[in-house]
């Protein structure tokens, strides 16, 4: 499949970066004008260290929200871990995913070890990942359990820091199964970065990481 098989570094070439930068400017203008886009907690995002952004997931607007919210310096250095069986099933979807959200194909139905290796490559290079630990969009907007894969990446990479993120409004704007974008306010809040370098890379640690991250995302949820 064209545009589906690539190394993370390929997405940094100029012919990917130029349209991605233009798209990001347009996206941010749209989100502010249409959805009153608000961002808080940017001071919690460290610089010069690999990060793993871990947001709740209720809508396709979630990834657009992260792209619109991260500092401009991270646009080309933050890769969205995207399901290969959804975003890379045709050449045009793969093309748009790589331009719009700097997508990195993750094969959740087969070559998982190979996909995890690409994620580790990103962190090893000092770059960052956006992973939705729930694995898929919530059908009702409520936070689901976090899968241990996120813990596997963090517990096996002592330099990487996790940044919990809560996105509010995306479910009301474009829930799973919807075909129409609705008006509504969209907010992104970044929590404080967390290190899991003290945990050994064993399955018990992976679950601890996932559970702790979920707790931190819950704490970020705004009061009614």
ABEGO torsion letter per residue (X at the ends): XBGABBBAAAAABAAAAAAAAAAAAAAAAAAAAAAGBBBBGAAABBBGBBBBBBBBBABAAAAAAAAAABBAAAAAABBBBBBAAAAAABAAAAAAAAAAAGBBBBBAABBAAAAAAAAAAAAAAGBBBBBBAAGBBBAAGBBBBBBAAAAAAAAABAABBBBBBBBBGAAAABBBGBABBBBEBBBBBBBBBBBAAABBBBAAAAAAAAAAAAAAAAAABBBX
